[in-house]
């Protein structure tokens, strides 16, 4: 097949949300494609699409995500543009992605995964253990809320939404003493040094499924996009995410369920850690297993089903 490459006259349209982090991820995708095919940046258009989750009024009001919708909050409008042909590729933070794609769309390209850890962010305090009794901590993540309350049930947790800059401003305004961000986002924004952030080891706070990973979605029948994306696809990240997302799918995970997982590779072995929590943090169930790398997705499915059986009905009820 002769590959018809994009050009300034006929650019490849890359769809993304408009936050600084989303744009950084879209530019990284563009730059990797440009290098792989020796193209100028002008052969690509970055198309900003506003999603339901980007509603400014909802962010400012700190509306909980579960009151607005589910994981499709940050993807629905972008995927609609992809399906209609308004864009050619969609760049996503993989931790925002549902485990199934709409008919006609394919998600089979991942960029090299960044730092998977959460970051504890506070102008004055360096760690969760140092928070005074009853301190107020802000987060919009049910996973982080549950993990925090499991360790420190004395703390007060308030809803805390918005991009990195918005959340830092809220800390400055005294809305909370601390919050959490993903280390991957801080690194991609080149803010790891200027933000008062302390990385949290996965042993202390297991990250969200697919945290730190960028996925690029395309139309299933777009052979040109498929061939281009193959050149920048990172196989190791794909193997890790296959295990984590299978774990999530087995648990029917959404933004309303506190679920964490992390797959790591060593030689020919994949190790998967998984955790589920009650939303109030009163109980946590975890498992850790290893398998051959190629069996990661099956291990994720089995581990998820086993933890779901252990949890029983009503475990995730609010």
Beta strands, then each sheet from edge to edge (+ up, - down):
strand 1: 12-16
strand 2: 44-48
strand 3: 89-93
strand 4: 105-110
strand 5: 118-121
strand 6: 136-138
strand 7: 156-158
strand 8: 178-182
strand 9: 197-200
strand 10: 214-219
strand 11: 259-266
strand 12: 269-277
strand 13: 284-292
sheet 1: 2+ 1+ 3+ 10- 4+
sheet 2: 7+ 6+ 8+ 5- 9+
sheet 3: 11+ 12- 13+
end
